[in-house]
């Protein structure tokens, strides 16, 4: 959603518990240069959330496609699931986006839940990816759907994320 504060207009995603309690929000911190024309202001921090003992992260749209370090950061902070709200309309290379989801999951050994709007000219749909890089469930294009998949968060070992060595960067 869009959210205005003293710094300007942000894109944010809220984490809401099953009882409806707002646990907090994550701002979009890195924008595609094509989005500059909208006047959004990037956020300044990242955070993770916890629900029922499971650590969760959020990366918003472009961050999950083009900035893999945003997903790695969440995984390094203990996230077993990273949610990826996106607004991806018609694109000429949907395979890039579909494969980026698999990469974000597999390179961190986490669940990656990418959620898109049901758009008329949509080429990239809502998808849940396992920590092993397999598509568990995928929404049909241009249709409103609710995807539900039973997961075991303990399968998200974060093994590769935990081996990251920032000293070699």
Biotite code that builds the C-alpha atoms (Angstrom):
import biotite.structure as struc

atoms = struc.array([
    struc.Atom([0.000, 0.000, 0.000], chain_id="A", res_id=1, res_name="UNK", atom_name="CA", element="C"),
    struc.Atom([1.024, 3.633, -0.255], chain_id="A", res_id=2, res_name="UNK", atom_name="CA", element="C"),
    struc.Atom([1.772, 5.396, 2.999], chain_id="A", res_id=3, res_name="UNK", atom_name="CA", element="C"),
    struc.Atom([2.577, 9.065, 3.594], chain_id="A", res_id=4, res_name="UNK", atom_name="CA", element="C"),
    struc.Atom([4.834, 10.285, 6.413], chain_id="A", res_id=5, res_name="UNK", atom_name="CA", element="C"),
    struc.Atom([7.064, 13.306, 7.058], chain_id="A", res_id=6, res_name="UNK", atom_name="CA", element="C"),
    struc.Atom([9.653, 12.039, 4.546], chain_id="A", res_id=7, res_name="UNK", atom_name="CA", element="C"),
    struc.Atom([7.170, 11.534, 1.701], chain_id="A", res_id=8, res_name="UNK", atom_name="CA", element="C"),
    struc.Atom([5.176, 8.791, -0.004], chain_id="A", res_id=9, res_name="UNK", atom_name="CA", element="C"),
    struc.Atom([6.314, 5.205, 0.651], chain_id="A", res_id=10, res_name="UNK", atom_name="CA", element="C"),
    struc.Atom([5.252, 1.799, -0.518], chain_id="A", res_id=11, res_name="UNK", atom_name="CA", element="C"),
    struc.Atom([4.769, -0.459, 2.499], chain_id="A", res_id=12, res_name="UNK", atom_name="CA", element="C"),
    struc.Atom([3.547, -3.936, 3.376], chain_id="A", res_id=13, res_name="UNK", atom_name="CA", element="C"),
    struc.Atom([2.105, -4.684, 6.791], chain_id="A", res_id=14, res_name="UNK", atom_name="CA", element="C"),
    struc.Atom([2.510, -7.921, 8.723], chain_id="A", res_id=15, res_name="UNK", atom_name="CA", element="C"),
    struc.Atom([-0.778, -8.803, 10.409], chain_id="A", res_id=16, res_name="UNK", atom_name="CA", element="C"),
    struc.Atom([-1.253, -11.644, 12.896], chain_id="A", res_id=17, res_name="UNK", atom_name="CA", element="C"),
    struc.Atom([-4.023, -14.209, 12.593], chain_id="A", res_id=18, res_name="UNK", atom_name="CA", element="C"),
    struc.Atom([-5.962, -12.242, 15.246], chain_id="A", res_id=19, res_name="UNK", atom_name="CA", element="C"),
    struc.Atom([-5.741, -9.051, 13.172], chain_id="A", res_id=20, res_name="UNK", atom_name="CA", element="C"),
    struc.Atom([-3.023, -7.362, 15.233], chain_id="A", res_id=21, res_name="UNK", atom_name="CA", element="C"),
    struc.Atom([-0.651, -5.212, 13.177], chain_id="A", res_id=22, res_name="UNK", atom_name="CA", element="C"),
    struc.Atom([2.823, -6.479, 14.014], chain_id="A", res_id=23, res_name="UNK", atom_name="CA", element="C"),
    struc.Atom([4.581, -3.810, 11.984], chain_id="A", res_id=24, res_name="UNK", atom_name="CA", element="C"),
    struc.Atom([5.438, -2.882, 8.451], chain_id="A", res_id=25, res_name="UNK", atom_name="CA", element="C"),
    struc.Atom([8.248, -3.045, 5.920], chain_id="A", res_id=26, res_name="UNK", atom_name="CA", element="C"),
    struc.Atom([8.942, -0.161, 3.566], chain_id="A", res_id=27, res_name="UNK", atom_name="CA", element="C"),
    struc.Atom([10.153, -0.635, 0.038], chain_id="A", res_id=28, res_name="UNK", atom_name="CA", element="C"),
    struc.Atom([13.762, 0.529, 0.278], chain_id="A", res_id=29, res_name="UNK", atom_name="CA", element="C"),
    struc.Atom([15.058, 0.003, -3.247], chain_id="A", res_id=30, res_name="UNK", atom_name="CA", element="C"),
    struc.Atom([13.186, 1.144, -6.349], chain_id="A", res_id=31, res_name="UNK", atom_name="CA", element="C"),
    struc.Atom([13.448, 0.400, -10.023], chain_id="A", res_id=32, res_name="UNK", atom_name="CA", element="C"),
    struc.Atom([14.702, 3.536, -11.826], chain_id="A", res_id=33, res_name="UNK", atom_name="CA", element="C"),
    struc.Atom([11.498, 3.445, -13.918], chain_id="A", res_id=34, res_name="UNK", atom_name="CA", element="C"),
    struc.Atom([9.544, 4.075, -10.698], chain_id="A", res_id=35, res_name="UNK", atom_name="CA", element="C"),
    struc.Atom([11.287, 7.407, -10.000], chain_id="A", res_id=36, res_name="UNK", atom_name="CA", element="C"),
    struc.Atom([8.543, 9.207, -11.901], chain_id="A", res_id=37, res_name="UNK", atom_name="CA", element="C"),
    struc.Atom([6.032, 8.284, -9.177], chain_id="A", res_id=38, res_name="UNK", atom_name="CA", element="C"),
    struc.Atom([7.916, 10.208, -6.483], chain_id="A", res_id=39, res_name="UNK", atom_name="CA", element="C"),
    struc.Atom([8.110, 7.420, -3.913], chain_id="A", res_id=40, res_name="UNK", atom_name="CA", element="C"),
    struc.Atom([10.617, 7.808, -1.095], chain_id="A", res_id=41, res_name="UNK", atom_name="CA", element="C"),
    struc.Atom([12.661, 4.731, -0.159], chain_id="A", res_id=42, res_name="UNK", atom_name="CA", element="C"),
    struc.Atom([12.533, 3.467, 3.395], chain_id="A", res_id=43, res_name="UNK", atom_name="CA", element="C"),
    struc.Atom([15.621, 3.315, 5.554], chain_id="A", res_id=44, res_name="UNK", atom_name="CA", element="C"),
    struc.Atom([15.531, -0.023, 7.356], chain_id="A", res_id=45, res_name="UNK", atom_name="CA", element="C"),
    struc.Atom([14.622, -3.683, 7.089], chain_id="A", res_id=46, res_name="UNK", atom_name="CA", element="C"),
    struc.Atom([13.009, -5.835, 9.735], chain_id="A", res_id=47, res_name="UNK", atom_name="CA", element="C"),
    struc.Atom([11.710, -9.331, 10.370], chain_id="A", res_id=48, res_name="UNK", atom_name="CA", element="C"),
    struc.Atom([8.574, -10.430, 12.198], chain_id="A", res_id=49, res_name="UNK", atom_name="CA", element="C"),
    struc.Atom([7.600, -13.422, 14.291], chain_id="A", res_id=50, res_name="UNK", atom_name="CA", element="C"),
    struc.Atom([4.314, -15.311, 14.320], chain_id="A", res_id=51, res_name="UNK", atom_name="CA", element="C"),
    struc.Atom([3.913, -18.497, 16.369], chain_id="A", res_id=52, res_name="UNK", atom_name="CA", element="C"),
    struc.Atom([7.668, -18.849, 16.731], chain_id="A", res_id=53, res_name="UNK", atom_name="CA", element="C"),
    struc.Atom([8.333, -18.565, 12.974], chain_id="A", res_id=54, res_name="UNK", atom_name="CA", element="C"),
    struc.Atom([10.438, -15.666, 11.729], chain_id="A", res_id=55, res_name="UNK", atom_name="CA", element="C"),
    struc.Atom([9.114, -13.988, 8.569], chain_id="A", res_id=56, res_name="UNK", atom_name="CA", element="C"),
    struc.Atom([10.505, -11.372, 6.196], chain_id="A", res_id=57, res_name="UNK", atom_name="CA", element="C"),
    struc.Atom([9.070, -9.089, 3.536], chain_id="A", res_id=58, res_name="UNK", atom_name="CA", element="C"),
    struc.Atom([10.641, -7.773, 0.331], chain_id="A", res_id=59, res_name="UNK", atom_name="CA", element="C"),
    struc.Atom([8.514, -5.636, -1.946], chain_id="A", res_id=60, res_name="UNK", atom_name="CA", element="C"),
    struc.Atom([8.282, -6.147, -5.706], chain_id="A", res_id=61, res_name="UNK", atom_name="CA", element="C"),
    struc.Atom([11.477, -4.949, -7.438], chain_id="A", res_id=62, res_name="UNK", atom_name="CA", element="C"),
    struc.Atom([13.543, -5.686, -4.320], chain_id="A", res_id=63, res_name="UNK", atom_name="CA", element="C"),
    struc.Atom([12.846, -9.399, -4.681], chain_id="A", res_id=64, res_name="UNK", atom_name="CA", element="C"),
    struc.Atom([13.553, -9.459, -8.413], chain_id="A", res_id=65, res_name="UNK", atom_name="CA", element="C"),
    struc.Atom([16.680, -7.321, -8.683], chain_id="A", res_id=66, res_name="UNK", atom_name="CA", element="C"),
    struc.Atom([18.167, -7.125, -5.190], chain_id="A", res_id=67, res_name="UNK", atom_name="CA", element="C"),
    struc.Atom([18.735, -10.672, -3.919], chain_id="A", res_id=68, res_name="UNK", atom_name="CA", element="C"),
    struc.Atom([20.535, -9.274, -0.881], chain_id="A", res_id=69, res_name="UNK", atom_name="CA", element="C"),
    struc.Atom([17.169, -8.111, 0.510], chain_id="A", res_id=70, res_name="UNK", atom_name="CA", element="C"),
    struc.Atom([15.988, -11.715, 0.702], chain_id="A", res_id=71, res_name="UNK", atom_name="CA", element="C"),
    struc.Atom([19.391, -12.876, 1.969], chain_id="A", res_id=72, res_name="UNK", atom_name="CA", element="C"),
    struc.Atom([19.225, -10.258, 4.730], chain_id="A", res_id=73, res_name="UNK", atom_name="CA", element="C"),
    struc.Atom([15.864, -11.594, 5.946], chain_id="A", res_id=74, res_name="UNK", atom_name="CA", element="C"),
    struc.Atom([17.125, -15.188, 5.813], chain_id="A", res_id=75, res_name="UNK", atom_name="CA", element="C"),
    struc.Atom([20.270, -14.210, 7.749], chain_id="A", res_id=76, res_name="UNK", atom_name="CA", element="C"),
    struc.Atom([18.001, -12.679, 10.408], chain_id="A", res_id=77, res_name="UNK", atom_name="CA", element="C"),
    struc.Atom([16.245, -16.032, 10.787], chain_id="A", res_id=78, res_name="UNK", atom_name="CA", element="C"),
    struc.Atom([13.356, -15.727, 8.308], chain_id="A", res_id=79, res_name="UNK", atom_name="CA", element="C"),
    struc.Atom([12.093, -19.104, 7.202], chain_id="A", res_id=80, res_name="UNK", atom_name="CA", element="C"),
    struc.Atom([9.471, -17.532, 4.951], chain_id="A", res_id=81, res_name="UNK", atom_name="CA", element="C"),
    struc.Atom([9.897, -14.355, 2.915], chain_id="A", res_id=82, res_name="UNK", atom_name="CA", element="C"),
    struc.Atom([6.757, -12.744, 1.551], chain_id="A", res_id=83, res_name="UNK", atom_name="CA", element="C"),
    struc.Atom([7.069, -10.873, -1.726], chain_id="A", res_id=84, res_name="UNK", atom_name="CA", element="C"),
    struc.Atom([4.096, -8.635, -2.525], chain_id="A", res_id=85, res_name="UNK", atom_name="CA", element="C"),
    struc.Atom([4.455, -7.504, -6.133], chain_id="A", res_id=86, res_name="UNK", atom_name="CA", element="C"),
    struc.Atom([2.664, -5.576, -8.837], chain_id="A", res_id=87, res_name="UNK", atom_name="CA", element="C"),
    struc.Atom([3.975, -7.098, -12.040], chain_id="A", res_id=88, res_name="UNK", atom_name="CA", element="C"),
    struc.Atom([1.795, -6.434, -15.044], chain_id="A", res_id=89, res_name="UNK", atom_name="CA", element="C"),
    struc.Atom([2.614, -7.391, -18.609], chain_id="A", res_id=90, res_name="UNK", atom_name="CA", element="C"),
    struc.Atom([6.327, -8.111, -19.068], chain_id="A", res_id=91, res_name="UNK", atom_name="CA", element="C"),
    struc.Atom([8.206, -9.370, -22.115], chain_id="A", res_id=92, res_name="UNK", atom_name="CA", element="C"),
    struc.Atom([10.290, -11.844, -20.120], chain_id="A", res_id=93, res_name="UNK", atom_name="CA", element="C"),
    struc.Atom([8.085, -13.569, -17.519], chain_id="A", res_id=94, res_name="UNK", atom_name="CA", element="C"),
    struc.Atom([10.609, -16.408, -17.269], chain_id="A", res_id=95, res_name="UNK", atom_name="CA", element="C"),
    struc.Atom([13.057, -14.031, -15.540], chain_id="A", res_id=96, res_name="UNK", atom_name="CA", element="C"),
    struc.Atom([10.542, -13.260, -12.811], chain_id="A", res_id=97, res_name="UNK", atom_name="CA", element="C"),
    struc.Atom([9.434, -16.872, -12.393], chain_id="A", res_id=98, res_name="UNK", atom_name="CA", element="C"),
    struc.Atom([13.027, -18.064, -12.170], chain_id="A", res_id=99, res_name="UNK", atom_name="CA", element="C"),
    struc.Atom([14.023, -15.235, -9.796], chain_id="A", res_id=100, res_name="UNK", atom_name="CA", element="C"),
    struc.Atom([11.465, -16.605, -7.320], chain_id="A", res_id=101, res_name="UNK", atom_name="CA", element="C"),
    struc.Atom([13.110, -20.012, -7.505], chain_id="A", res_id=102, res_name="UNK", atom_name="CA", element="C"),
    struc.Atom([16.551, -18.453, -7.056], chain_id="A", res_id=103, res_name="UNK", atom_name="CA", element="C"),
    struc.Atom([15.543, -16.392, -3.994], chain_id="A", res_id=104, res_name="UNK", atom_name="CA", element="C"),
    struc.Atom([14.194, -19.537, -2.381], chain_id="A", res_id=105, res_name="UNK", atom_name="CA", element="C"),
    struc.Atom([16.946, -21.964, -3.352], chain_id="A", res_id=106, res_name="UNK", atom_name="CA", element="C"),
    struc.Atom([19.891, -19.648, -2.725], chain_id="A", res_id=107, res_name="UNK", atom_name="CA", element="C"),
    struc.Atom([18.692, -19.136, 0.864], chain_id="A", res_id=108, res_name="UNK", atom_name="CA", element="C"),
    struc.Atom([16.883, -22.448, 1.566], chain_id="A", res_id=109, res_name="UNK", atom_name="CA", element="C"),
    struc.Atom([13.675, -20.654, 2.606], chain_id="A", res_id=110, res_name="UNK", atom_name="CA", element="C"),
    struc.Atom([10.055, -20.595, 1.547], chain_id="A", res_id=111, res_name="UNK", atom_name="CA", element="C"),
    struc.Atom([9.360, -17.699, -0.841], chain_id="A", res_id=112, res_name="UNK", atom_name="CA", element="C"),
    struc.Atom([5.740, -16.581, -1.224], chain_id="A", res_id=113, res_name="UNK", atom_name="CA", element="C"),
    struc.Atom([5.372, -14.154, -4.118], chain_id="A", res_id=114, res_name="UNK", atom_name="CA", element="C"),
    struc.Atom([1.938, -12.536, -4.308], chain_id="A", res_id=115, res_name="UNK", atom_name="CA", element="C"),
    struc.Atom([0.748, -10.566, -7.348], chain_id="A", res_id=116, res_name="UNK", atom_name="CA", element="C"),
    struc.Atom([-2.511, -8.810, -8.165], chain_id="A", res_id=117, res_name="UNK", atom_name="CA", element="C"),
    struc.Atom([-4.941, -10.557, -10.548], chain_id="A", res_id=118, res_name="UNK", atom_name="CA", element="C"),
    struc.Atom([-4.231, -8.257, -13.496], chain_id="A", res_id=119, res_name="UNK", atom_name="CA", element="C"),
    struc.Atom([-5.776, -8.429, -16.960], chain_id="A", res_id=120, res_name="UNK", atom_name="CA", element="C"),
    struc.Atom([-2.416, -8.575, -18.757], chain_id="A", res_id=121, res_name="UNK", atom_name="CA", element="C"),
    struc.Atom([-0.506, -10.496, -16.111], chain_id="A", res_id=122, res_name="UNK", atom_name="CA", element="C"),
    struc.Atom([2.375, -12.782, -17.060], chain_id="A", res_id=123, res_name="UNK", atom_name="CA", element="C"),
    struc.Atom([3.761, -13.403, -13.553], chain_id="A", res_id=124, res_name="UNK", atom_name="CA", element="C"),
    struc.Atom([1.445, -14.915, -10.960], chain_id="A", res_id=125, res_name="UNK", atom_name="CA", element="C"),
    struc.Atom([1.296, -15.657, -7.258], chain_id="A", res_id=126, res_name="UNK", atom_name="CA", element="C"),
    struc.Atom([3.592, -18.569, -6.466], chain_id="A", res_id=127, res_name="UNK", atom_name="CA", element="C"),
    struc.Atom([4.823, -20.403, -3.388], chain_id="A", res_id=128, res_name="UNK", atom_name="CA", element="C"),
    struc.Atom([8.331, -21.845, -3.662], chain_id="A", res_id=129, res_name="UNK", atom_name="CA", element="C"),
    struc.Atom([9.859, -24.455, -1.345], chain_id="A", res_id=130, res_name="UNK", atom_name="CA", element="C"),
    struc.Atom([13.306, -24.139, 0.297], chain_id="A", res_id=131, res_name="UNK", atom_name="CA", element="C"),
    struc.Atom([14.497, -26.582, -2.363], chain_id="A", res_id=132, res_name="UNK", atom_name="CA", element="C"),
    struc.Atom([13.460, -24.334, -5.258], chain_id="A", res_id=133, res_name="UNK", atom_name="CA", element="C"),
    struc.Atom([10.329, -26.213, -6.319], chain_id="A", res_id=134, res_name="UNK", atom_name="CA", element="C"),
    struc.Atom([7.077, -24.470, -7.210], chain_id="A", res_id=135, res_name="UNK", atom_name="CA", element="C"),
    struc.Atom([4.589, -25.800, -4.684], chain_id="A", res_id=136, res_name="UNK", atom_name="CA", element="C"),
    struc.Atom([1.573, -23.983, -6.087], chain_id="A", res_id=137, res_name="UNK", atom_name="CA", element="C"),
    struc.Atom([1.040, -21.354, -8.780], chain_id="A", res_id=138, res_name="UNK", atom_name="CA", element="C"),
    struc.Atom([-2.000, -19.170, -9.428], chain_id="A", res_id=139, res_name="UNK", atom_name="CA", element="C"),
    struc.Atom([-3.529, -19.110, -12.882], chain_id="A", res_id=140, res_name="UNK", atom_name="CA", element="C"),
    struc.Atom([-2.941, -15.846, -14.786], chain_id="A", res_id=141, res_name="UNK", atom_name="CA", element="C"),
    struc.Atom([-5.675, -13.195, -14.841], chain_id="A", res_id=142, res_name="UNK", atom_name="CA", element="C"),
    struc.Atom([-7.823, -14.944, -12.228], chain_id="A", res_id=143, res_name="UNK", atom_name="CA", element="C"),
    struc.Atom([-8.570, -14.103, -8.620], chain_id="A", res_id=144, res_name="UNK", atom_name="CA", element="C"),
    struc.Atom([-7.442, -17.046, -6.529], chain_id="A", res_id=145, res_name="UNK", atom_name="CA", element="C"),
    struc.Atom([-6.489, -17.826, -2.965], chain_id="A", res_id=146, res_name="UNK", atom_name="CA", element="C"),
    struc.Atom([-3.542, -20.193, -2.742], chain_id="A", res_id=147, res_name="UNK", atom_name="CA", element="C"),
    struc.Atom([-3.267, -22.287, 0.397], chain_id="A", res_id=148, res_name="UNK", atom_name="CA", element="C"),
    struc.Atom([-0.402, -24.681, 0.990], chain_id="A", res_id=149, res_name="UNK", atom_name="CA", element="C"),
    struc.Atom([0.511, -26.542, 4.151], chain_id="A", res_id=150, res_name="UNK", atom_name="CA", element="C"),
    struc.Atom([4.208, -26.094, 4.879], chain_id="A", res_id=151, res_name="UNK", atom_name="CA", element="C"),
    struc.Atom([6.631, -27.154, 7.587], chain_id="A", res_id=152, res_name="UNK", atom_name="CA", element="C"),
    struc.Atom([8.722, -24.056, 8.398], chain_id="A", res_id=153, res_name="UNK", atom_name="CA", element="C"),
    struc.Atom([11.432, -26.337, 9.802], chain_id="A", res_id=154, res_name="UNK", atom_name="CA", element="C"),
    struc.Atom([12.206, -27.433, 6.232], chain_id="A", res_id=155, res_name="UNK", atom_name="CA", element="C"),
    struc.Atom([13.572, -23.926, 5.689], chain_id="A", res_id=156, res_name="UNK", atom_name="CA", element="C"),
    struc.Atom([17.070, -24.601, 6.970], chain_id="A", res_id=157, res_name="UNK", atom_name="CA", element="C"),
    struc.Atom([18.568, -21.294, 5.722], chain_id="A", res_id=158, res_name="UNK", atom_name="CA", element="C"),
    struc.Atom([21.694, -23.423, 5.201], chain_id="A", res_id=159, res_name="UNK", atom_name="CA", element="C"),
    struc.Atom([23.077, -21.464, 2.261], chain_id="A", res_id=160, res_name="UNK", atom_name="CA", element="C"),
    struc.Atom([22.096, -18.092, 3.704], chain_id="A", res_id=161, res_name="UNK", atom_name="CA", element="C"),
    struc.Atom([23.927, -18.924, 6.929], chain_id="A", res_id=162, res_name="UNK", atom_name="CA", element="C"),
    struc.Atom([27.121, -19.699, 4.977], chain_id="A", res_id=163, res_name="UNK", atom_name="CA", element="C"),
    struc.Atom([27.198, -16.207, 3.477], chain_id="A", res_id=164, res_name="UNK", atom_name="CA", element="C"),
    struc.Atom([30.551, -14.571, 4.160], chain_id="A", res_id=165, res_name="UNK", atom_name="CA", element="C"),
    struc.Atom([30.249, -10.767, 3.933], chain_id="A", res_id=166, res_name="UNK", atom_name="CA", element="C"),
    struc.Atom([34.021, -10.465, 4.275], chain_id="A", res_id=167, res_name="UNK", atom_name="CA", element="C"),
    struc.Atom([34.342, -11.852, 0.753], chain_id="A", res_id=168, res_name="UNK", atom_name="CA", element="C"),
    struc.Atom([31.930, -9.307, -0.731], chain_id="A", res_id=169, res_name="UNK", atom_name="CA", element="C"),
])
